[in-house]
């Protein structure tokens, strides 16, 4: 049974990432010209700050240097967090996106943009924004109904404290 390079890297690096209190979200090896780039994406329920990223980057670099997991050629290690418009693929991703606006591609076709209010084992409680002055509505969406989900960037959202004032 053969394993891919990404699977071997995940087995090697995931314990180090976990020991720093982070989740290993993604590993990708890309070729950029003659060089290779190893991109490692980490996150946690409370996010990852620059100090945590630097610490885990040093740990991963040291581990990679002592093994042949990346082979003999040159490579660049990039460690970061998921972007602002991250895809939601795991239960923990949905939990971390509570109170965020998300665009859902539905398995039955169509799409829905709504704010995640609550997450449980079966699905999500959502608030669907009203259109043209109408009130927002509530909706329940089960995980099997979701094909893809991606967090949306909001530029003009009012802070809850402002709304309550």
C-alpha positions in Angstrom: 0.0 0.0 0.0 1.6 3.2 -1.1 1.0 6.6 0.5 1.3 9.9 -1.1 3.9 12.5 -0.1 1.1 14.6 1.5 -0.1 11.7 3.6 3.4 11.0 4.8 4.0 14.6 5.6 0.7 14.8 7.5 1.7 11.7 9.6 5.1 13.3 10.3 3.9 16.9 11.0 0.4 16.5 12.6 1.8 15.5 16.0 4.0 18.6 16.1 1.2 20.9 15.2 -1.1 19.3 17.7 1.5 19.7 20.4 1.3 23.4 19.8 -2.5 23.4 20.4 -3.3 23.8 16.8 -5.1 21.7 14.1 -3.3 20.8 10.9 -5.9 21.9 8.3 -4.0 21.4 5.0 -0.7 20.4 3.5 0.2 21.1 -0.1 3.4 20.7 -2.1 3.6 22.9 -5.1 6.3 23.4 -7.7 7.2 27.0 -8.4 9.8 27.0 -11.2 12.6 24.8 -10.0 11.8 25.2 -6.4 9.1 23.4 -4.4 6.9 25.1 -1.8 5.5 23.2 1.2 2.4 25.0 2.4 1.1 24.1 5.8 -2.2 25.6 7.0 -2.9 25.5 10.8 -5.8 26.8 12.9 -7.5 26.4 16.3 -10.9 27.3 17.9 -9.4 30.6 19.1 -7.3 31.2 15.9 -3.5 31.2 15.7 -1.4 34.3 16.4 1.9 35.1 14.9 3.9 33.8 17.8 2.2 30.4 17.5 2.8 30.3 13.7 6.5 31.1 14.3 6.8 28.4 16.9 5.1 25.7 14.9 7.1 26.8 11.8 10.4 26.3 13.7 9.3 22.9 14.9 8.2 21.8 11.5 11.4 23.1 9.9 13.6 21.2 12.4 11.6 18.0 11.9 11.8 18.2 8.1 15.5 18.9 8.2 16.1 15.7 10.2 14.1 13.5 7.9 14.0 13.0 4.1 10.3 13.7 3.9 10.8 16.4 1.3 13.7 14.6 -0.5 17.0 16.1 -1.4 15.9 19.2 -3.5 15.4 22.7 -2.2 12.0 23.7 -0.9 10.4 26.6 0.9 8.2 26.0 4.0 5.2 28.4 4.4 3.1 28.1 7.5 -0.1 30.1 7.8 -3.8 30.1 8.7 -6.8 29.7 6.5 -7.8 32.8 4.6 -10.7 35.1 5.4 -12.9 33.2 2.8 -12.1 29.8 4.0 -13.9 26.7 2.9 -15.8 24.8 5.6 -15.2 21.1 5.3 -15.0 19.7 8.8 -17.5 20.0 11.7 -14.9 22.1 13.7 -14.8 24.6 10.8 -18.5 25.3 11.1 -18.2 25.7 14.9 -15.4 28.2 14.3 -17.6 30.1 11.8 -20.5 30.7 14.2 -21.8 34.3 13.7 -20.1 34.5 10.3 -21.8 34.9 6.9 -21.4 31.8 4.7 -22.3 31.0 1.1 -23.6 27.5 0.8 -23.8 25.4 -2.4 -26.7 23.0 -1.7 -26.7 19.4 -2.8 -30.1 19.8 -4.4 -28.8 22.7 -6.4 -28.9 26.4 -5.8 -27.1 28.4 -3.2 -27.9 30.2 0.1 -26.1 33.0 1.9 -26.8 33.0 5.6 -25.3 33.6 9.0 -24.4 30.6 11.2 -26.1 30.9 14.6 -25.6 27.5 16.1 -23.9 24.2 15.1 -24.8 20.7 16.4 -24.0 17.2 15.2 -26.8 17.1 12.6 -26.5 20.6 11.1 -26.8 24.3 11.4 -29.3 26.9 12.6 -29.0 29.9 10.3 -30.2 33.4 9.9 -31.0 34.2 6.3 -30.7 38.0 5.8 -33.9 39.8 4.6 -33.9 41.3 1.1 -34.9 44.9 0.3 -35.9 45.8 3.9 -37.6 42.5 4.8 -36.8 40.9 8.1 -34.3 38.1 8.4 -35.7 34.6 8.6 -34.5 31.4 10.5 -33.6 28.2 8.7 -32.3 24.8 9.6 -29.8 23.2 7.3 -28.6 19.6 7.8 -25.0 18.7 6.9 -26.2 16.3 4.1 -27.9 19.2 2.4 -24.5 21.1 2.0 -22.3 20.4 -1.0 -19.8 23.3 -0.3 -19.6 26.1 2.1 -17.3 29.2 2.2 -17.1 32.0 4.7 -17.8 35.4 3.2 -15.9 38.6 3.9 -18.1 41.4 5.3 -17.0 45.0 5.0 -20.0 46.9 6.4 -21.2 44.7 9.2 -22.2 46.6 12.3 -20.7 45.3 15.6 -23.3 43.7 17.9 -22.5 46.3 20.6 -23.3 49.1 18.1 -26.7 47.5 17.3 -27.6 47.1 21.0 -26.8 50.7 21.9 
